[in-house]
Amino acid sequence: MKLLIDFFPIILFFAAFKVWGIYVATGVAIAATVAQIAYLRLRHGKVEPMQWLSLGVIVLFGGATLLAQNDTFIKWKPTVLYWLMGGSLLVGQLLFRKNLLKSLMGAQMELPEPAWRAMNWSWTGFFLAMGVLNLWVAYRFDTDTWVNFKLFGGLGLMLVFVVAQALYLSRYIKDTDNNAKDPLA
């Protein structure tokens, strides 16, 4: 359910674009993100900082797109969001000597420091690369191709990256059941 809520605005953006075009889709994305934040706030009482950031970026860049009637602004939105996320990880590590991924996920998994560092740097690099790739697609191809890339390419690359991260991290994850449920152990 959480996954559906997270992808709700982009799915509606995609559908609205295919039917009505970029400007209606942008308005739909803004409204869907506001609805997403309202739902999360009412249902869970809390909204994650990255979700607030995403709301701010879509309202700013989507609003500029609608006011100027120029789709360049909405095409920059994913890049800005990727670079803000990657920049946060970078600044946290370099300036504050704090691994933000460990702060966010440390309660869910136990990893040695070198693995946390590698994960932080790999996500930083991934977000940087995704921002550049988004701009490359936005400026080298038509808007329809960019929208398709935003949904399928961006999500596909994210999935591949997450699987690669999981494979890398699997060597560090400890078996918490101590093979108690494995009858062959």
CNS distance restraints for C-alpha pairs under 8 A (distance, minus, plus):
assign (resid   1 and name CA) (resid   5 and name CA) 6.35 0.50 0.50
assign (resid   2 and name CA) (resid   6 and name CA) 6.15 0.50 0.50
assign (resid   3 and name CA) (resid   7 and name CA) 6.28 0.50 0.50
assign (resid   4 and name CA) (resid   8 and name CA) 5.78 0.50 0.50
assign (resid   5 and name CA) (resid  36 and name CA) 6.69 0.50 0.50
assign (resid   6 and name CA) (resid  36 and name CA) 7.86 0.50 0.50
assign (resid   7 and name CA) (resid  11 and name CA) 6.11 0.50 0.50
assign (resid   8 and name CA) (resid  12 and name CA) 6.22 0.50 0.50
assign (resid   8 and name CA) (resid  32 and name CA) 7.01 0.50 0.50
assign (resid   8 and name CA) (resid  33 and name CA) 7.90 0.50 0.50
assign (resid   8 and name CA) (resid  36 and name CA) 7.48 0.50 0.50
assign (resid   9 and name CA) (resid  13 and name CA) 6.00 0.50 0.50
assign (resid   9 and name CA) (resid  28 and name CA) 7.71 0.50 0.50
assign (resid   9 and name CA) (resid  29 and name CA) 5.20 0.50 0.50
assign (resid   9 and name CA) (resid  30 and name CA) 7.76 0.50 0.50
assign (resid   9 and name CA) (resid  32 and name CA) 4.94 0.50 0.50
assign (resid   9 and name CA) (resid  33 and name CA) 5.55 0.50 0.50
assign (resid   9 and name CA) (resid  36 and name CA) 7.61 0.50 0.50
assign (resid  10 and name CA) (resid  14 and name CA) 6.08 0.50 0.50
assign (resid  10 and name CA) (resid  29 and name CA) 6.72 0.50 0.50
assign (resid  10 and name CA) (resid 151 and name CA) 7.00 0.50 0.50
assign (resid  11 and name CA) (resid  15 and name CA) 6.24 0.50 0.50
assign (resid  11 and name CA) (resid 151 and name CA) 7.53 0.50 0.50
assign (resid  12 and name CA) (resid  16 and name CA) 5.95 0.50 0.50
assign (resid  12 and name CA) (resid  25 and name CA) 7.55 0.50 0.50
assign (resid  12 and name CA) (resid  28 and name CA) 6.78 0.50 0.50
assign (resid  12 and name CA) (resid  29 and name CA) 6.63 0.50 0.50
assign (resid  12 and name CA) (resid  32 and name CA) 7.32 0.50 0.50
assign (resid  13 and name CA) (resid  17 and name CA) 5.99 0.50 0.50
assign (resid  13 and name CA) (resid  25 and name CA) 4.82 0.50 0.50
assign (resid  13 and name CA) (resid  26 and name CA) 6.58 0.50 0.50
assign (resid  13 and name CA) (resid  28 and name CA) 6.05 0.50 0.50
assign (resid  13 and name CA) (resid  29 and name CA) 5.12 0.50 0.50
assign (resid  14 and name CA) (resid  18 and name CA) 6.33 0.50 0.50
assign (resid  14 and name CA) (resid  25 and name CA) 7.07 0.50 0.50
assign (resid  14 and name CA) (resid 147 and name CA) 6.73 0.50 0.50
assign (resid  14 and name CA) (resid 148 and name CA) 7.72 0.50 0.50
assign (resid  14 and name CA) (resid 151 and name CA) 7.19 0.50 0.50
assign (resid  15 and name CA) (resid  19 and name CA) 6.48 0.50 0.50
assign (resid  15 and name CA) (resid  25 and name CA) 7.70 0.50 0.50
assign (resid  16 and name CA) (resid  20 and name CA) 5.62 0.50 0.50
assign (resid  16 and name CA) (resid  21 and name CA) 6.72 0.50 0.50
assign (resid  16 and name CA) (resid  22 and name CA) 7.89 0.50 0.50
assign (resid  16 and name CA) (resid  24 and name CA) 6.62 0.50 0.50
assign (resid  16 and name CA) (resid  25 and name CA) 4.70 0.50 0.50
assign (resid  16 and name CA) (resid  28 and name CA) 7.03 0.50 0.50
assign (resid  17 and name CA) (resid  21 and name CA) 4.25 0.50 0.50
assign (resid  17 and name CA) (resid  22 and name CA) 5.24 0.50 0.50
assign (resid  17 and name CA) (resid  23 and name CA) 7.89 0.50 0.50
assign (resid  17 and name CA) (resid  24 and name CA) 6.96 0.50 0.50
assign (resid  17 and name CA) (resid  25 and name CA) 4.78 0.50 0.50
assign (resid  17 and name CA) (resid 147 and name CA) 7.95 0.50 0.50
assign (resid  20 and name CA) (resid  24 and name CA) 5.99 0.50 0.50
assign (resid  20 and name CA) (resid  25 and name CA) 6.96 0.50 0.50
assign (resid  21 and name CA) (resid  25 and name CA) 6.12 0.50 0.50
assign (resid  22 and name CA) (resid  26 and name CA) 5.97 0.50 0.50
assign (resid  22 and name CA) (resid  71 and name CA) 7.06 0.50 0.50
assign (resid  23 and name CA) (resid  27 and name CA) 6.41 0.50 0.50
assign (resid  23 and name CA) (resid  65 and name CA) 7.40 0.50 0.50
assign (resid  23 and name CA) (resid  66 and name CA) 6.26 0.50 0.50
assign (resid  23 and name CA) (resid  69 and name CA) 7.38 0.50 0.50
assign (resid  23 and name CA) (resid  71 and name CA) 7.62 0.50 0.50
assign (resid  24 and name CA) (resid  28 and name CA) 6.14 0.50 0.50
assign (resid  25 and name CA) (resid  29 and name CA) 6.07 0.50 0.50
assign (resid  26 and name CA) (resid  30 and name CA) 6.30 0.50 0.50
assign (resid  26 and name CA) (resid  62 and name CA) 5.75 0.50 0.50
assign (resid  26 and name CA) (resid  65 and name CA) 7.62 0.50 0.50
assign (resid  26 and name CA) (resid  66 and name CA) 7.43 0.50 0.50
assign (resid  26 and name CA) (resid  74 and name CA) 7.33 0.50 0.50
assign (resid  27 and name CA) (resid  31 and name CA) 6.22 0.50 0.50
assign (resid  27 and name CA) (resid  62 and name CA) 7.11 0.50 0.50
assign (resid  27 and name CA) (resid  66 and name CA) 7.56 0.50 0.50
assign (resid  28 and name CA) (resid  32 and name CA) 5.86 0.50 0.50
assign (resid  29 and name CA) (resid  33 and name CA) 6.03 0.50 0.50
assign (resid  29 and name CA) (resid  58 and name CA) 7.54 0.50 0.50
assign (resid  29 and name CA) (resid  62 and name CA) 7.97 0.50 0.50
assign (resid  30 and name CA) (resid  34 and name CA) 6.27 0.50 0.50
assign (resid  30 and name CA) (resid  55 and name CA) 7.73 0.50 0.50
assign (resid  30 and name CA) (resid  58 and name CA) 6.06 0.50 0.50
assign (resid  30 and name CA) (resid  59 and name CA) 5.93 0.50 0.50
assign (resid  30 and name CA) (resid  62 and name CA) 6.71 0.50 0.50
assign (resid  31 and name CA) (resid  35 and name CA) 6.12 0.50 0.50
assign (resid  32 and name CA) (resid  36 and name CA) 5.97 0.50 0.50
assign (resid  33 and name CA) (resid  37 and name CA) 6.19 0.50 0.50
assign (resid  33 and name CA) (resid  55 and name CA) 6.11 0.50 0.50
assign (resid  33 and name CA) (resid  58 and name CA) 7.80 0.50 0.50
assign (resid  34 and name CA) (resid  38 and name CA) 6.14 0.50 0.50
assign (resid  34 and name CA) (resid  55 and name CA) 6.88 0.50 0.50
assign (resid  35 and name CA) (resid  39 and name CA) 6.00 0.50 0.50
assign (resid  36 and name CA) (resid  40 and name CA) 6.18 0.50 0.50
assign (resid  37 and name CA) (resid  41 and name CA) 6.02 0.50 0.50
assign (resid  37 and name CA) (resid  47 and name CA) 6.81 0.50 0.50
assign (resid  37 and name CA) (resid  51 and name CA) 7.34 0.50 0.50
assign (resid  37 and name CA) (resid  52 and name CA) 7.61 0.50 0.50
assign (resid  37 and name CA) (resid  55 and name CA) 7.76 0.50 0.50
assign (resid  38 and name CA) (resid  42 and name CA) 6.09 0.50 0.50
assign (resid  39 and name CA) (resid  43 and name CA) 5.79 0.50 0.50
assign (resid  40 and name CA) (resid  44 and name CA) 5.49 0.50 0.50
assign (resid  40 and name CA) (resid  45 and name CA) 6.80 0.50 0.50
assign (resid  40 and name CA) (resid  46 and name CA) 6.63 0.50 0.50
assign (resid  40 and name CA) (resid  47 and name CA) 6.11 0.50 0.50
assign (resid  41 and name CA) (resid  45 and name CA) 4.49 0.50 0.50
assign (resid  41 and name CA) (resid  46 and name CA) 5.14 0.50 0.50
assign (resid  41 and name CA) (resid  47 and name CA) 5.82 0.50 0.50
assign (resid  47 and name CA) (resid  51 and name CA) 6.50 0.50 0.50
assign (resid  47 and name CA) (resid  52 and name CA) 6.93 0.50 0.50
assign (resid  48 and name CA) (resid  52 and name CA) 6.61 0.50 0.50
assign (resid  49 and name CA) (resid  53 and name CA) 6.19 0.50 0.50
assign (resid  50 and name CA) (resid  54 and name CA) 6.05 0.50 0.50
assign (resid  50 and name CA) (resid  85 and name CA) 7.90 0.50 0.50
assign (resid  51 and name CA) (resid  55 and name CA) 6.18 0.50 0.50
assign (resid  52 and name CA) (resid  56 and name CA) 6.27 0.50 0.50
assign (resid  53 and name CA) (resid  57 and name CA) 6.20 0.50 0.50
assign (resid  53 and name CA) (resid  81 and name CA) 7.92 0.50 0.50
assign (resid  54 and name CA) (resid  58 and name CA) 6.12 0.50 0.50
assign (resid  54 and name CA) (resid  81 and name CA) 6.78 0.50 0.50
assign (resid  55 and name CA) (resid  59 and name CA) 6.07 0.50 0.50
assign (resid  56 and name CA) (resid  60 and name CA) 6.03 0.50 0.50
assign (resid  57 and name CA) (resid  61 and name CA) 5.89 0.50 0.50
assign (resid  57 and name CA) (resid  62 and name CA) 7.79 0.50 0.50
assign (resid  57 and name CA) (resid  77 and name CA) 6.52 0.50 0.50
assign (resid  57 and name CA) (resid  80 and name CA) 7.67 0.50 0.50
assign (resid  57 and name CA) (resid  81 and name CA) 6.96 0.50 0.50
assign (resid  58 and name CA) (resid  62 and name CA) 5.14 0.50 0.50
assign (resid  58 and name CA) (resid  63 and name CA) 7.52 0.50 0.50
assign (resid  58 and name CA) (resid  74 and name CA) 7.80 0.50 0.50
assign (resid  58 and name CA) (resid  77 and name CA) 6.63 0.50 0.50
assign (resid  59 and name CA) (resid  63 and name CA) 5.39 0.50 0.50
assign (resid  60 and name CA) (resid  64 and name CA) 6.16 0.50 0.50
assign (resid  61 and name CA) (resid  65 and name CA) 6.14 0.50 0.50
assign (resid  61 and name CA) (resid  73 and name CA) 5.27 0.50 0.50
assign (resid  61 and name CA) (resid  74 and name CA) 5.47 0.50 0.50
assign (resid  61 and name CA) (resid  76 and name CA) 7.52 0.50 0.50
assign (resid  61 and name CA) (resid  77 and name CA) 5.95 0.50 0.50
assign (resid  62 and name CA) (resid  66 and name CA) 6.29 0.50 0.50
assign (resid  62 and name CA) (resid  73 and name CA) 6.81 0.50 0.50
assign (resid  62 and name CA) (resid  74 and name CA) 5.46 0.50 0.50
assign (resid  62 and name CA) (resid  77 and name CA) 7.82 0.50 0.50
assign (resid  63 and name CA) (resid  67 and name CA) 6.04 0.50 0.50
assign (resid  64 and name CA) (resid  68 and name CA) 5.82 0.50 0.50
assign (resid  64 and name CA) (resid  69 and name CA) 7.82 0.50 0.50
assign (resid  64 and name CA) (resid  70 and name CA) 7.80 0.50 0.50
assign (resid  64 and name CA) (resid  73 and name CA) 6.29 0.50 0.50
assign (resid  64 and name CA) (resid  74 and name CA) 7.93 0.50 0.50
assign (resid  65 and name CA) (resid  69 and name CA) 5.37 0.50 0.50
assign (resid  65 and name CA) (resid  70 and name CA) 5.06 0.50 0.50
assign (resid  65 and name CA) (resid  71 and name CA) 5.44 0.50 0.50
assign (resid  65 and name CA) (resid  72 and name CA) 7.07 0.50 0.50
assign (resid  65 and name CA) (resid  73 and name CA) 5.23 0.50 0.50
assign (resid  65 and name CA) (resid  74 and name CA) 5.92 0.50 0.50
assign (resid  66 and name CA) (resid  70 and name CA) 7.08 0.50 0.50
assign (resid  71 and name CA) (resid  75 and name CA) 6.37 0.50 0.50
assign (resid  72 and name CA) (resid  76 and name CA) 6.42 0.50 0.50
assign (resid  73 and name CA) (resid  77 and name CA) 6.60 0.50 0.50
assign (resid  74 and name CA) (resid  78 and name CA) 7.89 0.50 0.50
assign (resid  75 and name CA) (resid  79 and name CA) 7.83 0.50 0.50
assign (resid  75 and name CA) (resid 134 and name CA) 7.84 0.50 0.50
assign (resid  75 and name CA) (resid 135 and name CA) 7.41 0.50 0.50
assign (resid  75 and name CA) (resid 138 and name CA) 6.20 0.50 0.50
assign (resid  75 and name CA) (resid 146 and name CA) 7.98 0.50 0.50
assign (resid  76 and name CA) (resid  80 and name CA) 6.17 0.50 0.50
assign (resid  76 and name CA) (resid 134 and name CA) 7.93 0.50 0.50
assign (resid  76 and name CA) (resid 135 and name CA) 6.96 0.50 0.50
assign (resid  77 and name CA) (resid  81 and name CA) 6.20 0.50 0.50
assign (resid  78 and name CA) (resid  82 and name CA) 6.01 0.50 0.50
assign (resid  78 and name CA) (resid 131 and name CA) 6.80 0.50 0.50
assign (resid  78 and name CA) (resid 134 and name CA) 7.04 0.50 0.50
assign (resid  79 and name CA) (resid  83 and name CA) 5.99 0.50 0.50
assign (resid  79 and name CA) (resid 130 and name CA) 7.14 0.50 0.50
assign (resid  79 and name CA) (resid 131 and name CA) 4.00 0.50 0.50
assign (resid  79 and name CA) (resid 132 and name CA) 6.95 0.50 0.50
assign (resid  79 and name CA) (resid 134 and name CA) 6.15 0.50 0.50
assign (resid  79 and name CA) (resid 135 and name CA) 6.86 0.50 0.50
assign (resid  80 and name CA) (resid  84 and name CA) 5.99 0.50 0.50
assign (resid  80 and name CA) (resid 131 and name CA) 7.10 0.50 0.50
assign (resid  81 and name CA) (resid  85 and name CA) 6.22 0.50 0.50
assign (resid  82 and name CA) (resid  86 and name CA) 6.10 0.50 0.50
assign (resid  82 and name CA) (resid 127 and name CA) 4.98 0.50 0.50
assign (resid  82 and name CA) (resid 128 and name CA) 6.67 0.50 0.50
assign (resid  82 and name CA) (resid 130 and name CA) 6.75 0.50 0.50
assign (resid  82 and name CA) (resid 131 and name CA) 5.55 0.50 0.50
assign (resid  83 and name CA) (resid  87 and name CA) 5.58 0.50 0.50
assign (resid  83 and name CA) (resid 127 and name CA) 6.08 0.50 0.50
assign (resid  83 and name CA) (resid 128 and name CA) 5.79 0.50 0.50
assign (resid  83 and name CA) (resid 131 and name CA) 6.22 0.50 0.50
assign (resid  84 and name CA) (resid  88 and name CA) 5.97 0.50 0.50
assign (resid  85 and name CA) (resid  89 and name CA) 6.50 0.50 0.50
assign (resid  85 and name CA) (resid 124 and name CA) 7.75 0.50 0.50
assign (resid  85 and name CA) (resid 127 and name CA) 6.95 0.50 0.50
assign (resid  86 and name CA) (resid  90 and name CA) 6.19 0.50 0.50
assign (resid  86 and name CA) (resid 123 and name CA) 6.86 0.50 0.50
assign (resid  86 and name CA) (resid 124 and name CA) 4.39 0.50 0.50
assign (resid  86 and name CA) (resid 125 and name CA) 7.20 0.50 0.50
assign (resid  86 and name CA) (resid 126 and name CA) 7.80 0.50 0.50
assign (resid  86 and name CA) (resid 127 and name CA) 5.14 0.50 0.50
assign (resid  86 and name CA) (resid 128 and name CA) 6.26 0.50 0.50
assign (resid  87 and name CA) (resid  91 and name CA) 5.92 0.50 0.50
assign (resid  87 and name CA) (resid 124 and name CA) 7.10 0.50 0.50
assign (resid  88 and name CA) (resid  92 and name CA) 5.89 0.50 0.50
assign (resid  88 and name CA) (resid 100 and name CA) 7.97 0.50 0.50
assign (resid  89 and name CA) (resid  93 and name CA) 6.18 0.50 0.50
assign (resid  89 and name CA) (resid  99 and name CA) 7.07 0.50 0.50
assign (resid  89 and name CA) (resid 100 and name CA) 6.00 0.50 0.50
assign (resid  89 and name CA) (resid 101 and name CA) 7.49 0.50 0.50
assign (resid  89 and name CA) (resid 120 and name CA) 6.65 0.50 0.50
assign (resid  89 and name CA) (resid 121 and name CA) 7.96 0.50 0.50
assign (resid  89 and name CA) (resid 123 and name CA) 7.97 0.50 0.50
assign (resid  89 and name CA) (resid 124 and name CA) 6.14 0.50 0.50
assign (resid  90 and name CA) (resid  94 and name CA) 6.01 0.50 0.50
assign (resid  90 and name CA) (resid 121 and name CA) 7.67 0.50 0.50
assign (resid  90 and name CA) (resid 124 and name CA) 6.42 0.50 0.50
assign (resid  91 and name CA) (resid  95 and name CA) 5.31 0.50 0.50
assign (resid  91 and name CA) (resid  96 and name CA) 6.85 0.50 0.50
assign (resid  92 and name CA) (resid  96 and name CA) 5.04 0.50 0.50
assign (resid  92 and name CA) (resid  97 and name CA) 6.10 0.50 0.50
assign (resid  92 and name CA) (resid  98 and name CA) 5.14 0.50 0.50
assign (resid  92 and name CA) (resid  99 and name CA) 6.11 0.50 0.50
assign (resid  92 and name CA) (resid 100 and name CA) 6.22 0.50 0.50
assign (resid  93 and name CA) (resid  97 and name CA) 4.63 0.50 0.50
assign (resid  93 and name CA) (resid  98 and name CA) 4.96 0.50 0.50
assign (resid  93 and name CA) (resid  99 and name CA) 5.34 0.50 0.50
assign (resid  93 and name CA) (resid 100 and name CA) 7.45 0.50 0.50
assign (resid  94 and name CA) (resid  98 and name CA) 7.80 0.50 0.50
assign (resid  98 and name CA) (resid 103 and name CA) 7.96 0.50 0.50
assign (resid  99 and name CA) (resid 103 and name CA) 6.41 0.50 0.50
assign (resid  99 and name CA) (resid 116 and name CA) 7.38 0.50 0.50
assign (resid  99 and name CA) (resid 117 and name CA) 7.14 0.50 0.50
assign (resid  99 and name CA) (resid 120 and name CA) 6.77 0.50 0.50
assign (resid 100 and name CA) (resid 104 and name CA) 6.15 0.50 0.50
assign (resid 100 and name CA) (resid 120 and name CA) 7.70 0.50 0.50
assign (resid 101 and name CA) (resid 105 and name CA) 5.83 0.50 0.50
assign (resid 101 and name CA) (resid 106 and name CA) 7.50 0.50 0.50
assign (resid 101 and name CA) (resid 116 and name CA) 7.44 0.50 0.50
assign (resid 101 and name CA) (resid 119 and name CA) 7.83 0.50 0.50
assign (resid 101 and name CA) (resid 120 and name CA) 6.25 0.50 0.50
assign (resid 102 and name CA) (resid 106 and name CA) 4.65 0.50 0.50
assign (resid 102 and name CA) (resid 116 and name CA) 6.36 0.50 0.50
assign (resid 105 and name CA) (resid 109 and name CA) 6.60 0.50 0.50
assign (resid 106 and name CA) (resid 110 and name CA) 6.29 0.50 0.50
assign (resid 106 and name CA) (resid 111 and name CA) 7.94 0.50 0.50
assign (resid 109 and name CA) (resid 173 and name CA) 7.26 0.50 0.50
assign (resid 110 and name CA) (resid 172 and name CA) 7.98 0.50 0.50
assign (resid 110 and name CA) (resid 173 and name CA) 6.92 0.50 0.50
assign (resid 110 and name CA) (resid 174 and name CA) 7.88 0.50 0.50
assign (resid 111 and name CA) (resid 115 and name CA) 6.13 0.50 0.50
assign (resid 111 and name CA) (resid 116 and name CA) 6.41 0.50 0.50
assign (resid 111 and name CA) (resid 172 and name CA) 6.06 0.50 0.50
assign (resid 111 and name CA) (resid 173 and name CA) 6.94 0.50 0.50
assign (resid 112 and name CA) (resid 116 and name CA) 6.53 0.50 0.50
assign (resid 112 and name CA) (resid 172 and name CA) 7.53 0.50 0.50
assign (resid 113 and name CA) (resid 117 and name CA) 6.12 0.50 0.50
assign (resid 114 and name CA) (resid 118 and name CA) 6.07 0.50 0.50
assign (resid 115 and name CA) (resid 119 and name CA) 6.04 0.50 0.50
assign (resid 115 and name CA) (resid 169 and name CA) 7.32 0.50 0.50
assign (resid 115 and name CA) (resid 172 and name CA) 7.84 0.50 0.50
assign (resid 116 and name CA) (resid 120 and name CA) 6.11 0.50 0.50
assign (resid 117 and name CA) (resid 121 and name CA) 6.19 0.50 0.50
assign (resid 118 and name CA) (resid 122 and name CA) 5.98 0.50 0.50
assign (resid 119 and name CA) (resid 123 and name CA) 6.12 0.50 0.50
assign (resid 119 and name CA) (resid 165 and name CA) 7.46 0.50 0.50
assign (resid 120 and name CA) (resid 124 and name CA) 6.15 0.50 0.50
assign (resid 121 and name CA) (resid 125 and name CA) 6.14 0.50 0.50
assign (resid 122 and name CA) (resid 126 and name CA) 6.00 0.50 0.50
assign (resid 123 and name CA) (resid 127 and name CA) 6.07 0.50 0.50
assign (resid 124 and name CA) (resid 128 and name CA) 6.29 0.50 0.50
assign (resid 125 and name CA) (resid 129 and name CA) 6.07 0.50 0.50
assign (resid 126 and name CA) (resid 130 and name CA) 6.02 0.50 0.50
assign (resid 127 and name CA) (resid 131 and name CA) 6.16 0.50 0.50
assign (resid 128 and name CA) (resid 132 and name CA) 6.43 0.50 0.50
assign (resid 129 and name CA) (resid 133 and name CA) 6.02 0.50 0.50
assign (resid 130 and name CA) (resid 134 and name CA) 5.98 0.50 0.50
assign (resid 130 and name CA) (resid 154 and name CA) 7.66 0.50 0.50
assign (resid 131 and name CA) (resid 135 and name CA) 6.47 0.50 0.50
assign (resid 132 and name CA) (resid 136 and name CA) 6.19 0.50 0.50
assign (resid 133 and name CA) (resid 137 and name CA) 6.21 0.50 0.50
assign (resid 134 and name CA) (resid 138 and name CA) 6.02 0.50 0.50
assign (resid 134 and name CA) (resid 146 and name CA) 7.89 0.50 0.50
assign (resid 134 and name CA) (resid 150 and name CA) 7.59 0.50 0.50
assign (resid 135 and name CA) (resid 139 and name CA) 6.02 0.50 0.50
assign (resid 136 and name CA) (resid 140 and name CA) 5.84 0.50 0.50
assign (resid 137 and name CA) (resid 141 and name CA) 5.62 0.50 0.50
assign (resid 137 and name CA) (resid 145 and name CA) 7.73 0.50 0.50
assign (resid 137 and name CA) (resid 146 and name CA) 5.85 0.50 0.50
assign (resid 137 and name CA) (resid 149 and name CA) 7.63 0.50 0.50
assign (resid 138 and name CA) (resid 142 and name CA) 7.11 0.50 0.50
assign (resid 138 and name CA) (resid 143 and name CA) 6.92 0.50 0.50
assign (resid 138 and name CA) (resid 146 and name CA) 5.42 0.50 0.50
assign (resid 141 and name CA) (resid 145 and name CA) 6.11 0.50 0.50
assign (resid 141 and name CA) (resid 146 and name CA) 6.60 0.50 0.50
assign (resid 142 and name CA) (resid 146 and name CA) 6.38 0.50 0.50
assign (resid 143 and name CA) (resid 147 and name CA) 6.15 0.50 0.50
assign (resid 144 and name CA) (resid 148 and name CA) 6.29 0.50 0.50
assign (resid 145 and name CA) (resid 149 and name CA) 6.08 0.50 0.50
assign (resid 146 and name CA) (resid 150 and name CA) 6.01 0.50 0.50
assign (resid 147 and name CA) (resid 151 and name CA) 6.44 0.50 0.50
assign (resid 148 and name CA) (resid 152 and name CA) 5.84 0.50 0.50
assign (resid 148 and name CA) (resid 153 and name CA) 7.10 0.50 0.50
assign (resid 149 and name CA) (resid 153 and name CA) 4.31 0.50 0.50
assign (resid 149 and name CA) (resid 154 and name CA) 6.06 0.50 0.50
assign (resid 150 and name CA) (resid 154 and name CA) 5.11 0.50 0.50
assign (resid 150 and name CA) (resid 155 and name CA) 7.39 0.50 0.50
assign (resid 151 and name CA) (resid 155 and name CA) 5.94 0.50 0.50
assign (resid 152 and name CA) (resid 156 and name CA) 5.68 0.50 0.50
assign (resid 153 and name CA) (resid 157 and name CA) 5.98 0.50 0.50
assign (resid 154 and name CA) (resid 158 and name CA) 6.12 0.50 0.50
assign (resid 155 and name CA) (resid 159 and name CA) 6.10 0.50 0.50
assign (resid 156 and name CA) (resid 160 and name CA) 6.26 0.50 0.50
assign (resid 157 and name CA) (resid 161 and name CA) 6.07 0.50 0.50
assign (resid 158 and name CA) (resid 162 and name CA) 6.08 0.50 0.50
assign (resid 159 and name CA) (resid 163 and name CA) 6.17 0.50 0.50
assign (resid 160 and name CA) (resid 164 and name CA) 6.18 0.50 0.50
assign (resid 161 and name CA) (resid 165 and name CA) 6.11 0.50 0.50
assign (resid 162 and name CA) (resid 166 and name CA) 6.10 0.50 0.50
assign (resid 163 and name CA) (resid 167 and name CA) 6.19 0.50 0.50
assign (resid 164 and name CA) (resid 168 and name CA) 6.22 0.50 0.50
assign (resid 165 and name CA) (resid 169 and name CA) 6.01 0.50 0.50
assign (resid 166 and name CA) (resid 170 and name CA) 5.82 0.50 0.50
assign (resid 167 and name CA) (resid 171 and name CA) 7.53 0.50 0.50
assign (resid 169 and name CA) (resid 173 and name CA) 6.57 0.50 0.50
assign (resid 175 and name CA) (resid 179 and name CA) 7.24 0.50 0.50
assign (resid 177 and name CA) (resid 181 and name CA) 7.18 0.50 0.50
assign (resid 179 and name CA) (resid 185 and name CA) 6.35 0.50 0.50
